[in-house]
Amino acid sequence: MKWVVALFAGLFVVALSSADAEIWEEDDNEVLIRSERGAKNKDQCRYVKGSWTECDTKTNMRTRTLTLKKGDRATCELTKTIQKKCKKACRYEKGAWSDCSPQNQMTRNDSLKANSDPSCEQSRLITKKCKTKGGRNNKGGRRNRQ
């Protein structure tokens, strides 16, 4: 019984210590980072977001720089760099789905977006089965009992 209490106490201490890590709040124009590094008075550091760089094809990463907007220069970093994985190289503009064919299939023709990798195919054809209209009424043959 004592080991269970000790285990819960240990987990509680770990949870409290990880709660003091950086807290990020983000909107479209700025990032708010609260950190406890250095001073213990929980100063707020506000950063202005720079734009994302183009994708580096070697590392498959893109970078953004955050510049200090508001906060104490002694406790806040003047600039921060954030890296993120790039999205897929081939990005397509989705076309409209066709009507169902006699083979119970519909198709869509997607065209390559302008900023995609030039090695991608210019268009792709997507085919999928049509949903049956009466297949979902009976919940797999089961009935609700009343």
C-alpha positions in Angstrom: 0.0 0.0 0.0 2.8 2.4 0.8 4.5 1.9 -2.6 1.2 2.9 -4.3 1.2 6.2 -2.3 4.9 6.7 -3.1 4.2 6.1 -6.8 1.3 8.6 -6.9 3.5 11.2 -5.1 6.3 10.7 -7.6 3.9 11.1 -10.5 2.5 14.2 -9.0 6.0 15.7 -8.6 6.9 14.9 -12.2 3.6 16.5 -13.4 4.3 19.7 -11.4 7.9 20.0 -12.7 6.8 19.5 -16.3 4.1 22.1 -15.9 6.7 24.8 -15.4 8.1 24.3 -18.9 7.5 26.8 -21.7 3.9 27.5 -22.5 3.1 28.7 -26.0 0.1 30.7 -27.0 -0.1 31.5 -30.7 -2.3 33.5 -33.1 -1.9 34.7 -36.7 0.4 37.6 -35.9 2.4 36.8 -32.7 3.6 34.1 -30.4 3.5 34.4 -26.6 6.0 32.3 -24.7 6.1 32.2 -21.0 9.2 30.6 -19.6 10.8 30.3 -16.2 14.4 30.4 -17.4 16.6 32.7 -15.3 14.3 35.0 -13.4 11.4 33.4 -11.4 9.0 36.3 -11.9 7.4 34.8 -15.0 7.9 37.7 -17.3 6.1 37.5 -20.6 8.0 37.4 -23.8 6.1 38.3 -26.9 7.5 37.6 -30.4 6.6 38.7 -33.9 6.5 35.9 -36.4 8.6 36.1 -39.5 7.4 34.3 -42.7 8.3 30.7 -43.4 11.3 30.1 -45.6 11.0 27.9 -48.7 11.4 24.2 -48.2 15.0 23.0 -48.0 14.9 19.9 -50.2 18.0 18.4 -48.6 16.6 18.5 -45.0 12.9 18.6 -45.9 12.5 21.4 -43.3 11.4 25.0 -43.4 12.4 27.7 -40.9 10.7 30.7 -39.2 12.3 33.4 -37.1 10.6 34.9 -34.1 11.8 38.4 -33.1 11.2 39.8 -29.6 8.4 42.3 -29.6 7.7 42.8 -25.9 9.5 41.6 -22.8 12.7 42.0 -20.8 15.8 41.7 -23.0 17.7 40.3 -20.0 15.4 37.3 -19.6 13.9 36.9 -23.1 15.7 35.6 -26.1 16.0 38.3 -28.8 15.3 35.9 -31.6 14.1 32.3 -31.7 14.2 29.9 -34.7 11.5 27.4 -35.3 11.8 24.5 -37.7 9.0 22.4 -39.2 8.8 19.5 -41.6 7.8 20.5 -45.1 4.5 19.4 -46.6 4.4 17.0 -49.5 6.2 18.2 -52.6 3.3 17.4 -54.9 0.3 19.6 -54.0 -2.9 19.3 -56.1 -6.0 21.4 -56.7 -8.9 19.0 -56.2 -11.4 18.8 -59.1 -15.1 17.9 -58.8 -16.3 14.3 -58.5 -18.1 12.9 -61.5 -21.4 11.2 -61.3 -21.4 7.5 -60.5 -20.6 5.3 -63.5 -22.4 2.0 -64.4 -19.5 0.3 -62.7 -20.5 2.1 -59.4 -17.4 4.3 -59.5 -16.8 8.1 -59.6 -13.6 9.9 -60.7 -11.9 13.2 -60.0 -9.2 14.9 -62.0 -6.7 16.9 -59.8 -4.3 19.5 -61.3 -0.9 20.3 -59.9 -0.6 23.6 -58.0 1.8 26.2 -59.2 4.3 26.1 -56.3 4.7 22.3 -56.4 7.9 20.4 -57.3 8.2 20.5 -61.2 9.0 16.7 -61.2 5.4 15.9 -60.1 2.8 14.8 -62.6 0.7 17.7 -64.0 -2.6 15.9 -63.2 -3.8 12.9 -61.4 -6.9 10.8 -61.7 -8.6 9.6 -58.5 -11.2 6.9 -58.6 -13.4 5.6 -55.8 -16.5 3.5 -55.3 -19.8 5.2 -55.0 -21.7 4.9 -51.7 -24.8 2.9 -51.8 -27.9 4.8 -50.7 -29.7 1.9 -48.9 -26.7 0.4 -47.2 -26.8 2.4 -43.9 -30.5 2.3 -42.9 -30.5 -1.0 -41.0 -27.2 -0.8 -39.1 -25.8 -4.0 -40.5 -29.0 -6.0 -40.1 -29.6 -5.1 -36.4 -32.8 -3.6 -35.1 -33.5 -1.4 -32.2 -35.7 -3.1 -29.7 -38.3 -1.2 -27.8 
